[in-house]
Amino acid sequence: MSSHVYKSIELTGSSPIGIQDAIEHAIERAAQSVDTLRWFEVIETRGHIEDGRIAHWQVTLKAGFTLEE
């Protein structure tokens, strides 16, 4: 196995559907401009409440990608 060097970026995805949808939206969007995404870590989860119900989710992620040789 060869050694890798990773760079990490912070992303925030949002969704009215749920946490997983917010994460997937953030990763899919980042993958449009970063080819070598390899991992993610959920840093923070928040939500917006309207009329006593969850109206919107926001999930902040740290995502890592490999640096090109």
C-alpha positions as CSV (number, residue, x, y, z in Angstrom):
1,M,0.0,0.0,0.0
2,S,1.4,3.4,-0.9
3,S,1.3,6.5,1.2
4,H,-1.3,9.2,0.6
5,V,-1.5,12.8,1.5
6,Y,-5.0,14.2,2.0
7,K,-6.3,17.8,2.1
8,S,-9.6,18.5,3.9
9,I,-12.3,21.0,3.2
10,E,-15.4,22.0,5.1
11,L,-18.8,21.7,3.5
12,T,-22.4,22.4,4.7
13,G,-25.3,20.6,3.0
14,S,-28.9,21.4,3.6
15,S,-32.2,19.6,3.0
16,P,-35.8,19.7,4.1
17,I,-35.9,15.9,3.8
18,G,-33.3,14.8,6.4
19,I,-29.7,14.5,7.6
20,Q,-28.6,11.9,5.0
21,D,-30.0,13.9,2.1
22,A,-28.1,17.0,3.3
23,I,-24.9,15.0,3.5
24,E,-25.4,13.4,0.1
25,H,-26.2,16.8,-1.4
26,A,-23.0,18.3,0.0
27,I,-20.8,15.4,-1.2
28,E,-22.4,15.2,-4.7
29,R,-21.9,18.9,-5.2
30,A,-18.3,18.9,-4.0
31,A,-17.5,15.9,-6.3
32,Q,-18.4,18.1,-9.3
33,S,-15.2,20.1,-8.7
34,V,-13.0,17.8,-6.6
35,D,-12.2,14.5,-8.4
36,T,-10.5,12.6,-5.6
37,L,-12.9,12.9,-2.6
38,R,-12.1,9.9,-0.3
39,W,-13.8,10.4,3.1
40,F,-16.0,12.6,5.2
41,E,-16.7,13.3,8.8
42,V,-19.9,14.9,10.2
43,I,-18.8,17.9,12.4
44,E,-22.1,19.5,13.2
45,T,-25.8,18.9,12.7
46,R,-28.4,21.7,13.0
47,G,-32.0,22.2,12.2
48,H,-34.6,24.9,11.6
49,I,-37.9,24.6,13.4
50,E,-41.2,26.0,12.2
51,D,-44.5,25.6,14.1
52,G,-42.9,23.0,16.4
53,R,-41.7,20.8,13.6
54,I,-38.3,20.3,11.9
55,A,-38.5,22.3,8.6
56,H,-34.9,22.1,7.4
57,W,-31.6,20.2,8.2
58,Q,-28.1,21.6,7.9
59,V,-25.1,19.3,8.2
60,T,-21.5,20.5,8.3
61,L,-18.9,18.0,7.1
62,K,-15.1,17.8,6.8
63,A,-14.3,16.0,3.6
64,G,-10.9,14.8,2.5
65,F,-9.4,14.3,-0.9
66,T,-6.1,13.0,-2.1
67,L,-3.5,15.3,-3.5
68,E,-2.2,14.5,-7.0
69,E,1.3,13.2,-7.3
